[in-house]
């Protein structure tokens, strides 16, 4: 597993042993960032200088890829001990500590946000319905900025992610994964409708 592009292109990342953490493959990560760079609903400005949340962070590959491509800051949220050890090692290997904050905790019960994020990655364990729960909890605690873009990875056979206050702008199947891009409502009153 490597950083695909940007200032740390080619940097190897480690993953914890066992099956508890399922890192997004290099190919799927490439597909996600290609979409972010080129899709009409996104563009480079979505990543460059972004404040990012990498929820269910695991190895931190999504957030570190965003930093490599110009994001300003990444909050990593993870609760598994082995994943946290790996995450911290990957941040250190990239010498990215100044731009990163690791939050030990459950994405479906997050602490209050200090800073809302305009780009959010959610890659939970498949088949547990965690994306809608996480989005609702993160929005309630101020993690999702108005108009933020959310990239959610679910199992290909899971129901599409649909929530009030979020518009699905893209859905693509990639191997066993379904990659969904959602846009948060631009105003609070939009989210309530």
MOHU-V985958 format. One record per helix or strand of 3 or more residues. SS is the DSSP state (H for helix, E for strand). FROM is the first residue (numbers start at 1). TO is the last residue. If there is no record, write none. Layout:
BEGIN
SS&FROM&TO / SS&FROM&TO
END
This chain:
BEGIN
H&26&38 / H&44&47 / E&51&55 / H&61&68 / E&73&78 / H&81&93 / H&97&99 / E&100&104 / H&107&109 / E&117&122 / H&130&140 / E&144&155 / E&166&174 / E&177&184 / H&188&192
END
